């Protein structure tokens, strides 16, 4: 039953899909190394947050 569902879904494209998958599995690609994210935006957010908290805190003193 499961085989019939697969055949009805993929039909004539099934042999090409299987062949492409076998070729891909035989020739694995090297994983793409993602560049490291910059820390600068995080530092800016932390600096602005610290300035905001300092402003709120010092507002009560002056």
C-alpha positions in Angstrom: 0.0 0.0 0.0 2.8 2.4 0.9 4.6 1.7 -2.4 1.4 2.4 -4.3 1.1 5.8 -2.6 4.7 6.7 -3.3 4.4 5.7 -7.0 1.1 7.6 -7.4 2.6 10.7 -5.8 5.9 10.9 -7.7 5.0 8.9 -10.9 7.5 9.1 -13.7 9.8 11.5 -11.8 10.7 8.9 -9.3 13.6 7.3 -11.1 15.2 10.7 -11.7 14.7 11.7 -8.0 16.3 8.4 -6.8 19.2 8.7 -9.2 19.9 12.3 -8.1 19.8 11.3 -4.5 22.2 8.4 -5.1 24.6 10.8 -6.8 24.3 13.3 -4.0 24.9 10.7 -1.4 28.0 9.3 -3.2 29.5 12.8 -3.6 29.0 14.5 -0.3 29.6 18.3 -0.3 31.7 20.0 2.2 29.7 21.9 4.8 29.6 25.7 4.3 31.5 27.5 7.0 29.5 30.5 8.0 31.4 33.7 8.9 31.4 34.6 12.5 28.9 37.2 13.5 30.2 40.6 14.6 30.0 41.4 18.3 29.7 45.2 17.6 25.9 45.3 17.4 25.6 43.5 20.8 28.0 46.0 22.4 26.0 48.9 21.0 22.8 47.5 22.4 24.4 46.9 25.8 25.9 50.4 25.8 22.6 52.1 25.0 20.8 49.9 27.6 23.4 50.9 30.2 23.0 54.5 29.4 19.2 54.2 29.6 19.4 52.5 33.0 21.9 55.1 34.3 19.7 57.9 33.1 16.6 56.5 34.8 18.7 55.9 38.0 20.4 59.3 38.1 17.1 61.1 37.3 15.9 60.6 40.8 19.1 62.2 42.3 19.0 65.5 40.4 
